Amino acid sequence: MLTAGQVLQLIREGSCRTRKELIEFTGLSRSTITDRVDRLIDGGYIHESGVASSGGGRPPSVLDVDSSNHLVLVADLGAHHARAALTDLAARPLAEEFTEMPIELGPDRVLTWVRQAFQRLLDRTGRSAAQVCGIGLDLPGSVDHETGRVIRSFLMPGWEDHPIKEAIRQSFDVPILVENDAKAMALGEWWSKWRHCSSLLLVKVSTGIGAGIVLDGTIYRGVDEAAGNIGHVRLRDTDDRVCTCGSRGCVASLASGFALAGDLGLESSRAVVRQVHAGDPEAIARTQEAGRTLGVVLATAVSLLNPGVLVLAGDMAETREHYLTGIRESVYRRSLPYTTRNLEIVTASLAERAGIVGTAVMVMEHVLSPSTVDAALS
């Protein structure tokens, strides 16, 4: 006996478009399907969006997800920026707000901005907090997905074990999800362009280096939520530079935007991008070399995962082809040809919005899951 939440999944995935198709597909009685569909309509999850073709008699009404009835609030927090967005339940943006804000200011100041930005977005669009069905945040650190607390981050002093969900719930009493930024970006890229691909690897190179893996449409987090910590793979034990993690020779200390900025005497990874765009030969040469250095580690990841697409995101993705060229050189040179013959190595299609989209999709999937829907309808 399928629940209303499970019936919603059949409609979402396109298996059934009408009540008649639901009856034929599930084998349930007309009265049972009518009950499930009516409850979903009353709950604002689906609506009748038109009529299907008919072989005779009255054309059946087409059932579709009502993505505009519920809203999602999301925040993408980076090392030096904060972006908040209001989306519908199909992850389509309705309004956004951006500010330069160092994450090292601490959770109290940053999360206060997030709560206030959420309210401003609702006010600007004339929407009510009662329409918000879920909230998501992504952060540049390892996150316990169940508790929503930061496990470890070398860029976020003062954030470890902070009750992030509780801080946001002061203003919004809805499900709140917290995710690592690179993992959220990977999901956003997969959702927007690569849903036909069963394995996607995204590497974010900005102040630091992190990675996100999507397998069969699901974020892979690892046993201890630590999957994707590629920036702290050690390449040179004898290197003089000390990484933010305290070790020497990590790929992040050699190839991140922060490392490049230090080599070039600049203040940030974005300054490196500006120098590359200006045609500075030293900045271009060092950027390509950094791509080759990271590519050494990514070649191993490609051999292990055999992904269909490798996506470069973050500030270094904005150096046009320069950083990406270095990655391609190392990956193709160090990997067996049959592991890369169907591999695409590209820059992020969503640019700086990948985290917002991925976090919205994460919340959407949670809110529309059978268990969450059934709990809400009960």
N, C-alpha and C positions, 0 to 999 in steps of 0.2 A: 504494500500500500504506500504509494508515493505521498510525501508531504507537500504542502504548498511551496516550500522552499525548493524542493526537488523539481516540481513542475516549473518553477521559475527558471531553473537551469536549462531545462529543455527548450524553453522559449528563448533564453539568452543565446544559446549555442546554435539556434536555427533549426533544431531537429523537428520542432512543431511550431506552426504559425497560427493555427486555429484550434477551436475547441474540438472540432471533428478529428483533426490530426492527433490531438492529445489522446482522445478516446481510442483511436486505432493504434497508436504507438504504444500506449501503456496497458491497454486491455481493461482499464477502469471503467466503471459505469458512467453514464452521462451525468447523473446526480452528483457523483463524487468529483468529477472534473469541474462541473459547474460550481460546486462549493469551493474548490481550490482556486479557481480563476476569480470568482467573486471576492474572495478574501484578499487576493493579490491586488485586485483593482481598488478595493476599499482602502487597502494599506498604502496605495500610491506607488506600487512597484511596477505595475503594467497598465496599459490603456489600450483601447481599440483604436487603431490608427488607419483603418480603411477596410476594404473588402477584398477577398481573394476571388479568383475565377471559380465559377461553378459549372458543374455539368448539367445543371437543371435546378430549378427552384430558387429559393432566396440565397444570394451569395453570402458565405460565412464571413464574419468579422475577423480581421487580422489582429493578432495580439502582439504587442511590442512593449519593450521595457520603457517605462516613463522616466527618462533620465533627468528631466527638469524638475521633478517634484521634490527630490531630495538634493541637498548640497553637501559639498565636501570642502573643508578648509585644510590647506597644506602649507608647510613652511620648509624651505630649503636653506639650511644654514651651513655656510662654508667658513674657511679660516678667516676671511676678511669681508664677507658679505652676508646679508640676510634677504631672502625673497619670500613673500607670502602670497598666496593665491586662493581665490574662491573658484571652485569648479562645479560643474554638474556631475551627475552620477555616471557619465560616460567619459570623465576626465577631461572635458572640454572647458577651457578657462573662461570665466566670466569677468574677473577683475584681478589685477596683480599690483603688488607694491614692492619696491626694491630700495635697499639702503646699504651703504658701506658701513659695516660693523664688525670689528674683530671679535671672533668667538672667545678669545681669551679675556674679554670683559667679564665673563662669568655667567652662570646660569640665571641668576636673579635679573640682571639687566637685560640680557638677551631674550629671555622668555617673557619678561614684561613687555618688551617691544612686540613680540609675537602675538600675545593676547590682544594688545591694543591695535595692532595691524589687522588682526582678524575682525575686530569690531568695526574698524574703519571700512573694510571691504564690504561688510554686510550693510553698513549705513549708506555707502556710496551706491550700491546696487538696489537699495530699497528692499532687501531681503531680511528675514527674521532669523534669529538664532534657533528658533524652534524648527526651522527647515534643515538645519545642519544635522546630518546623520553619522558623521565620522570625521576625525581629524588625523592628519599624519605629519610627522616631522622627520627630516633626514639630517644627519650630523656627520662630521668628519672624524669618526672614531668607531671602535668596535662596540656594538650595542647588544645587550641581552634582549632579544626580540620579545620574549614573554613579559618581562618586567618593564621594558622600556628604559632601562637605566644604562648609562655608558659604562662599559666594562673597562675600557682602556683607550686613551687617546693621548698622543704626544703633542697634539696641537691645542688641547682643551684643558688647561689647568683649572682645577676646581669643579670639573663636571663629573668626575667619576662617582658613580652610585647616587647621583642627584635624582630626586623623585620628579622626573620630567612630566610624567603623566599627571601626577597630582597637581603640579604647578599650573598646567593648562586647564585641568578640570575645575579650577577655581571659577572659571568663566563659562565652561562648556561641559555639560555632563553627558558626554557621548563616548563611544569607543575611540580610544586614542592609540595610534600605532607609531612606533619610533624605529627608524632603520638607519643603517650606515649609508652615507651619501653615494658612494660608488655602486653599491648594490641597488639603490633606488634608481640611479641613472641607468644602470644596465637594464632594469625592467622597463624604464621609460623608452629607451631606444628599441628594445625588443617589441614593445607594444605598438610604437608608432611606425616602424618600418620592417621589422624582421620576424613577424609572427609565423612566417613559413619556415623559419629556421629553428631546429630543435636544440641548438647549442650556441650560445652567444657569450663572448668574453669581452668585457669593457674594462679598459684601464684609464683611470683618471690621473692626469699629471698636472698638478698646479703647485701649491706650496709643498705638498707631499705627493706620494704615489700610493694609490689604492686600486683595487680591482673588484668588479662584480661579475658574477657568473649566473646566467639564466639557463636552466635545463628544462626542456619541455614546458616552457612558460612559467616556471617557478624559480624564485631566487634560491640559489644554493648557498647555505650559510655555514655549513660545517658543524661538527659535533659541539664545539665550544664557541660557535658564532664567529670564528676567526678566519673563515675562508676569505681570501682576497687580500691578505696582508702581504702583498707581493713587494711592497716598497722596502721591506726589512729583510729581504733575502740578501745574504752577505756575499759579495763578490771578491772583495780584497781585504783580507785580514790585516794587512800591514799598512793600509791607507791611513794617512794622518788625520783625515777629517772624521769627526765624531758625529754620528747621526743623532737625531732627536731622541731615539730610543736608548742612546748611551753606547751603542756598539760602533765599531769602525768598519767601513767598507760596505755598508748597506747600499743597495741600488738607489735609494732615495737620497742619500748623501752625495751621490755621484751624478744623478740624472734628473732630479726633480727641478721644478721651477725655482725653488728656493736655492738649490745648489748652483744652478746656472746664474742666478742673480748675484750670488756671492762671487763666482768666478769672474763675472763681468763688472763687478763694482756697482751693481744696481740695487734698488731697494726692494724689488718684488718680482714675482714671475710675470706680472702684467707689464712691468717695465721691460723685461726681456722680449716679450711679444712686440712691444712698440719698437724696440731696436731692430728686431728682425724685419718688421714691416718697413722700417726706414732704409733697409738694405745694408745695414752694418755687417761687413764681411766676417768680423770676429764673432759676433752674435750668431750669425747664420752657421758658421763652422762649428761652434760649440753646441748649438742646438741639434745639428745633425749628428754630432758625436754622442750627445746624450741619448738620442733616439737609438743609436746603435748599441749603446750600453744597456739600456732597458730591453732592447730586442734580444739580447743574450738570454735574459730570464724568461721573456715571453716565448722564446723558441721552445723552452722546456714545457711551459704551460700549453702551448699548441700541441706538442707531442703527447701530452697526457690527456687533454680534453678533446682534441680533434674538433675544434669549433667550426661552425660554418662562417662565422664573422668575428673579426677582432676589431673593436671600436676604440679609437683614441678620443678621449674627452678631457675636459678641463682647459686651463689656460694654454697649455702647450699645443692643444689641437688648433688654436688660432694662429699658429705660426705658418699657416698654409700647409704646404707639403714638406716643409723642412724637417720637423721632428718625425713625421710619419715616414719619410723616406729612409731615415736612419733605422727605424723599427723594421721596415720591410727588408732592408739589406741584411740585417742579422737573422731575422726569422727565416727568410728563404734560404739563406746560406747555411744555417745550422739545423734545419729540419729536413727530414726525409721528404722527397717530392710527393709521395702519395698522401702525406699528412697535410699538405698545403695545396693540393691540386684544386680543391673546391673552396679554399679559404679566401674570403674577401677581407682586406685590411683597409679600413676607412676611418674618416673622422665622424664625430657625432652629428647626426642630422638635426638634432634638437638644440645643439649648442648649449647655452647656459640654462635652458629650460628643461633639460633632461631629468633633473632631480625632481622638479615640480610635477612633471607628467608621471614619472615612475611612482612617486609617493601617492599621487592621486589614484593611480591604478591599483596600488597596494590596498588603499582604503576601500576603493570600489569593490575589489574582489572579496574583501572581508565582509563588507556590509551586505553584499548580495549573495553570500554563501548560504547554503541551505540551513545550516544550524542557526546563523544570525537572523535570517528572515523568519524562520519558524519561532524563534524566541521572541522576536518583535511582534509577530502576529498573535502570539498566545497571550 
